[in-house]
């Protein structure tokens, strides 16, 4: 514990001078640092959010949910906290209704925020609601056309609907717009698996 306190003290000192950031230390020490920040200012929604992220990295999901919840209580318009909490509900807890509520709340707060559309689209796929998933992935592509994730998830929804030619066209669109070599290679592989030809 003394080691963590000393690290936290040094971090806070170096952070205040601009020499380090929270990413420069591990999640356990980040928890100590953000706990200290919270004790200095119990109404710091960002500190709760950051500590929630550190708890998530430590697989302490209930603690992360608690901190994300506190962040949204302090700042009810903290869309990123709703997305982070929703992600845990979705991926780690299989509490899909709670995840869906959080993604919807994030979208209502910030309709130009990419992540909740992507995550909610994936949740729609789990529910077998492919048309709604595709709508969310289309919005995610509109908001961040360079991201490959919504293309692949939309392709997955199209494949589940057996709309293979549409999926092939989508993967070809990704190839023409992406700079990500790995994404391009995966898209080419998907096209070939669906019986298409890569030019």
Number of C-alpha atoms within 10 A of each C-alpha: 7 7 9 15 14 12 17 22 15 13 21 19 13 13 14 11 9 9 10 14 12 17 8 11 14 12 19 14 20 24 23 19 25 23 18 17 18 17 12 10 11 14 16 17 23 20 23 27 27 23 26 30 25 24 22 19 14 15 12 13 20 16 17 25 24 15 24 29 21 20 25 20 13 16 15 16 16 20 23 21 28 27 27 25 27 30 26 20 21 22 13 11 14 12 14 20 13 17 26 22 15 25 29 20 20 26 20 13 16 15 15 16 19 20 21 29 27 25 25 27 30 25 23 20 20 13 11 14 14 22 16 17 28 24 14 24 27 19 20 25 20 14 16 16 16 15 19 21 17 29 25 20 20 29 24 21 26 21 17 14 13 11 13 18 15 14 26 25 14 19 26 20 13 24 20 10 14 15 13 13 10 11 19 19 12 14 25 21 16 20 21 13 11 14 12 17 12 14 5
